Amino acid sequence: MNLANKLTMFRVILVPFFIAALMIPMIPCRFTVALVIFALASITDMLDGKVARKYNMITDLGKFLDPLADKVLVAAALICFIELGYAPSWAVWLIIAREFMVSGIRLIAAGSEKKLVIAANIWGKLKTASTMVAICVILVLHILADDFAVIGGTFPTQLITDILLYVCTFLTVLSGIIYLYDYREVLKESKS
């Protein structure tokens, strides 16, 4: 396994630590700890791609693992947000459903006669980046409100959270529609 793929696997390994930091109230400054872990995982997302391109370490395994690691990290955060009361379940459901749909298309393409490996397109990358930024901002809001009580009372923490999640949901649905359209031929071939 090359360095780029090891960075991707490290991102997956960080997920349980992120969940624990976010969900265990006894952890001091838990939102701060969760943000640090999430930010570290997000940085590995940028690094693995740069390392793979710079040192010619692009592999089919990496093309498969990288978006999967992103999905696991983002799904973990969003499901925790539902549990914490920060996210509407319908938005998280749409985001996760899109992830399953795109993964399904990738599996069908990989199993086709052409053995296509579908890397993330610009819309998928935009969706992932916006979602990761939104998660970080939501965590920062809760660090300020809960960990340090800097904001509170009339500060619209939940309104900002809702707006960020609606934007992410919109981009997620849009990118899902684009994937369906771009790879409709792969889906048609799978029916034959």
C-alpha positions as CSV (number, residue, x, y, z in Angstrom):
1,M,0.0,0.0,0.0
2,N,1.5,3.3,-1.0
3,L,1.7,6.5,1.0
4,A,-1.4,8.1,-0.6
5,N,-3.5,5.1,0.3
6,K,-2.1,5.0,3.8
7,L,-3.3,8.6,4.3
8,T,-6.7,7.6,3.1
9,M,-6.8,4.6,5.5
10,F,-5.7,6.9,8.4
11,R,-8.8,9.1,7.6
12,V,-11.0,6.0,8.1
13,I,-9.2,5.1,11.3
14,L,-9.9,8.6,12.7
15,V,-13.7,8.2,12.3
16,P,-14.4,6.3,15.6
17,F,-12.2,8.8,17.5
18,F,-14.2,11.7,16.0
19,I,-17.5,10.0,16.9
20,A,-16.4,9.4,20.5
21,A,-15.2,13.0,20.9
22,L,-18.5,14.3,19.6
23,M,-20.9,12.0,21.4
24,I,-19.3,11.5,24.8
25,P,-20.4,14.4,27.0
26,M,-17.7,13.6,29.7
27,I,-14.9,14.5,27.3
28,P,-13.7,18.1,28.2
29,C,-14.2,20.5,25.3
30,R,-15.6,17.7,23.2
31,F,-16.5,19.8,20.2
32,T,-13.0,21.2,20.1
33,V,-11.5,17.7,20.2
34,A,-14.0,16.6,17.5
35,L,-13.1,19.6,15.3
36,V,-9.4,18.9,15.6
37,I,-9.9,15.2,14.6
38,F,-12.3,16.2,11.8
39,A,-9.9,18.8,10.5
40,L,-7.0,16.4,10.6
41,A,-9.0,13.8,8.6
42,S,-10.0,16.5,6.1
43,I,-6.4,17.5,5.7
44,T,-5.5,13.9,4.8
45,D,-8.2,14.1,2.1
46,M,-6.3,16.9,0.5
47,L,-2.9,15.4,1.1
48,D,-3.6,11.9,-0.3
49,G,-4.6,13.3,-3.7
50,K,-1.7,15.7,-3.9
51,V,0.8,12.9,-2.9
52,A,-0.8,10.5,-5.4
53,R,-0.6,13.0,-8.3
54,K,2.9,14.4,-7.4
55,Y,4.6,11.0,-6.9
56,N,2.5,9.1,-9.5
57,M,0.8,6.9,-6.9
58,I,-2.7,7.0,-8.4
59,T,-4.1,3.5,-8.2
60,D,-7.5,2.0,-8.7
61,L,-7.6,1.2,-5.0
62,G,-7.0,4.8,-4.2
63,K,-9.7,5.9,-6.6
64,F,-12.1,3.6,-4.8
65,L,-10.9,4.2,-1.2
66,D,-10.7,8.0,-1.3
67,P,-14.3,8.7,-1.9
68,L,-15.3,5.9,0.4
69,A,-13.3,7.4,3.2
70,D,-14.9,10.7,2.6
71,K,-18.4,9.1,2.7
72,V,-17.6,7.4,6.0
73,L,-16.3,10.5,7.6
74,V,-19.1,12.8,6.5
75,A,-21.9,10.2,7.2
76,A,-20.5,9.8,10.7
77,A,-20.6,13.5,11.4
78,L,-24.1,14.0,10.0
79,I,-25.5,11.0,11.8
80,C,-24.0,12.4,15.0
81,F,-25.6,15.8,14.2
82,I,-29.0,14.1,14.0
83,E,-28.4,12.5,17.4
84,L,-27.3,15.9,18.9
85,G,-30.4,17.6,17.4
86,Y,-28.4,19.8,15.0
87,A,-29.4,18.3,11.6
88,P,-32.8,17.3,10.2
89,S,-32.9,13.6,9.4
90,W,-34.4,14.1,5.9
91,A,-31.4,16.2,4.8
92,V,-28.9,13.6,6.2
93,W,-31.0,10.8,4.5
94,L,-30.7,12.6,1.1
95,I,-27.0,13.1,1.5
96,I,-26.4,9.4,2.5
97,A,-28.8,8.1,-0.2
98,R,-26.8,10.0,-2.8
99,E,-23.6,8.4,-1.5
100,F,-25.0,4.9,-1.8
101,M,-26.3,5.7,-5.3
102,V,-22.9,7.0,-6.5
103,S,-21.1,4.0,-4.9
104,G,-23.6,1.7,-6.6
105,I,-22.8,3.3,-10.0
106,R,-19.1,3.0,-9.3
107,L,-19.5,-0.7,-8.5
108,I,-21.6,-1.3,-11.6
109,A,-19.0,0.5,-13.7
110,A,-16.1,-1.5,-12.1
111,G,-18.0,-4.7,-12.9
112,S,-18.8,-3.8,-16.5
113,E,-16.9,-5.1,-19.5
114,K,-14.9,-1.9,-19.6
115,K,-13.9,-2.2,-16.0
116,L,-14.4,1.5,-15.5
117,V,-13.1,3.1,-12.3
118,I,-15.0,6.3,-11.7
119,A,-13.1,9.0,-9.9
120,A,-14.9,11.9,-8.3
121,N,-15.9,14.6,-10.7
122,I,-15.8,18.4,-10.0
123,W,-19.4,18.3,-8.6
124,G,-18.6,15.5,-6.3
125,K,-15.5,17.3,-5.1
126,L,-17.5,20.5,-4.6
127,K,-20.2,18.6,-2.7
128,T,-17.5,17.0,-0.5
129,A,-15.6,20.2,0.2
130,S,-18.8,22.2,1.0
131,T,-20.0,19.5,3.3
132,M,-16.7,19.3,5.1
133,V,-16.5,23.1,5.5
134,A,-20.1,23.1,6.7
135,I,-19.3,20.4,9.3
136,C,-16.3,22.4,10.5
137,V,-18.3,25.6,10.8
138,I,-21.1,23.8,12.7
139,L,-18.5,22.4,15.1
140,V,-16.9,25.9,15.5
141,L,-20.4,27.3,16.3
142,H,-20.9,24.7,19.0
143,I,-17.4,25.1,20.3
144,L,-18.2,28.8,20.9
145,A,-21.7,28.1,22.2
146,D,-21.1,24.9,24.3
147,D,-17.4,24.4,25.0
148,F,-16.6,28.1,25.8
149,A,-20.0,29.7,26.1
150,V,-18.7,32.7,24.0
151,I,-22.0,32.8,22.0
152,G,-25.4,31.9,23.1
153,G,-28.8,33.3,23.8
154,T,-29.9,35.2,20.7
155,F,-27.0,34.0,18.4
156,P,-28.6,32.1,15.6
157,T,-26.5,29.0,15.8
158,Q,-29.2,26.6,14.7
159,L,-30.3,28.9,11.8
160,I,-26.7,29.0,10.5
161,T,-26.5,25.3,10.9
162,D,-29.7,24.8,9.0
163,I,-28.6,27.1,6.1
164,L,-25.3,25.3,5.8
165,L,-27.0,21.9,5.7
166,Y,-29.5,23.0,3.2
167,V,-26.8,24.2,0.9
168,C,-24.9,20.9,1.3
169,T,-28.1,19.0,0.6
170,F,-28.8,21.0,-2.5
171,L,-25.2,20.4,-3.8
172,T,-25.5,16.7,-2.9
173,V,-28.7,16.2,-4.8
174,L,-27.4,18.2,-7.8
175,S,-24.1,16.2,-8.0
176,G,-26.1,13.0,-7.7
177,I,-28.3,13.9,-10.6
178,I,-25.2,14.8,-12.6
179,Y,-23.6,11.4,-11.8
180,L,-26.8,9.7,-12.9
181,Y,-26.8,11.6,-16.2
182,D,-23.1,11.2,-16.9
183,Y,-23.1,7.5,-16.3
184,R,-26.5,6.6,-17.6
185,E,-24.9,4.4,-20.3
186,V,-23.2,2.3,-17.7
187,L,-26.6,1.7,-16.0
188,K,-28.2,0.9,-19.4
189,E,-25.4,-1.7,-20.1
190,S,-25.9,-3.3,-16.7
191,K,-29.5,-4.1,-17.6
192,S,-28.5,-6.2,-20.7
